[in-house]
Amino acid sequence: MTPTQRLVLRVAVALLTIVAGIVAIGAFDYWGMESYTQRKLASLRQASPDVSAAESASVSARSPAASRDIAGDPPHAELVTPAGAASGVRAAFSPPSESQIPIGEFGDVIRRGREIFVDTGRAAPAYVGNSLRCVNCHLDAGRLAGSSPLWAAFVSYPAYRSKTQSVSTFQQRLQGCFEYSMNGKAPPPNAPELVALESYAYWLATGAAVDPKLPGRGYLALAAPAQVRDYTRGEQVYAANCAFCHGADGAGQRSPDGVAVFPPLWGPESFNWGAGMGRINNAAAFIKANMPLGMGGTLTDQQAWDVSLYMNSHERPQDPRYSGSVQNTRSTFHDTDESMYGRDVAGKVLGATGAPRPFKPSRVPAR
Amino acid sequence: MTLSRNLSWVMFGIVLSTNVHADGATIAQQGAGSVVACQSCHGVAGEGVAAAGFPRLAGMGASYLQRQLEAFAQGTRSNAVMMPIAKALSAADRKAVASHYASMPFGGAAAMQSSTSAPRGAAEPKVSVAPAAASASAPTVGMTLATRGRWSDTLPACEQCHGPGGRGVGADFPPLVGQSAAYLAAQLTAFKSKARPAGPMNLMGVVAQKLSDADVQEVAAYYAALPAGGAR
């Protein structure tokens, strides 16, 4: 994409945002999403936009239905956590096993897609700006039900997304992953990397019904927390359950040869403020189902909510949609209690780090 | 006056630095009191003795090694040879000898039978991206557990914590490569039977409970067969 094309796209997105914002008052309930109105009302109910972390993170006023939304995902994505169910049990679909990837040219593309998925920085260096890999948030190479598996996502697109306020194709959804979650650069349409990832997802979805309600899709949403989410409790949960692998500073840990084995959760090597995992409800759902690794379901819902708030109350790379003002960017893209962007935590406004840094490919050591 | 003062500082510095190094190294090489030298069982380069099931110590993380010595001293990790040794050492000695072995090069001079003399990096398998179906032979159970895990049973891959190629991560996640199959299998079995404490957050306890006896043998054999050269 040339700078001019990018500018045109940005302007178009901005215009769409404004138009859709006006149109959206009350209208998007149709989509089953947390409506713009609800979010707007929630924000108006707050006395001040810059309150302390624990206070501002309150979701107790929000309706349970709204809390089940999976922000940034298509409609019909609300997956209600079955009572007492462990992660993924509800899934009826199971993707083909890796050994069934066909031999031949198409199989090679699928395998290439898998490689990009599990080793993103090394396999797609031109588009990755941090130390994360797709597999960090989509466990078992995108196969695991309840961990936003690729097979369920594939059959859900094209779909309307509140994030872009437009209908996105699967490739466009993947572009968003690179731009936000990988703090990188969107590969151009039909770039070999996108084609490979799409092929891998297509193959994983072999035999899946084209049904956006496929069980196992997204992350199993948590019920609204019993207590107001709290930073200090989250900090304690983090120290006891997360810091051993992800580090007290959230920077993760690398192998001696430099591979980020435990992904950075915040800071310059993590996803940027525009990523879906930066939403407290998304991260809480992921954490509850999957963390600590191999011990999913062991944290209480409240612990998952608290530690998600804690994780997402730290600084990370700037939102690529940054408008020049943190509060303006917040009101345009983060006008929800699920985002701490623009909020004051310990005397510092999150996101007040200036314009996004120019894209720099992450340094992944050669094998 | 000035000269002698300077000289005394230099001497002081030498004493200090030799002290710091001597403690761990001396215990390792000569023992301390009733404690035999570590190297008499673990090898001059801390490489271990595969045939006897004595583990490699060189290049393991410092806090991992120290935690093991503490567990032997307290009797929570049971081993007839190591328990009296760890108990006889002071807490400071245990810390010093742990740091000593942590600072030794992983690919120590005396390579184990499993660590071939492959040049650094040359023989490292592309573990996390190994094309399963492309290779003529199907991946073994051990390789699958090591690099893929078994998520139908929410069992993560070994390398998700122990790093690519099982080469270890940080001070707490020890390398698996470079250990003998006998030692690895014995430890996994001990985790399973709770004869060995599961360690921080019960991570290994949870994992080991999901492994069958056959799984244990397979995964131990997989890591023992990986070349250790180039690790760390």
Interface residues (C-beta under 8 A of the other chain):
Chain A: A86 S87 G88 E98 S99 Q100 I101 P102 I103 G107 D108 R111 R114 E115 V118 D119 A123 L139 D140 A141 R143 L144 N241 F244 C245 Q253 R254 S255 P256 D257 V259 V261 F262 P292 L293 G294 M295 G296 R367
Chain B: F106 G121 E124 K126 S128 V129 P131 A132 A133 A134 A138 P139 R148 G149 W151 T154 L155 P156 E159 Q160 C161 G163 P164 R167 G168 V169 G170 D172 F173 P200 M201 N202 L203 V206 V207 A231 R232
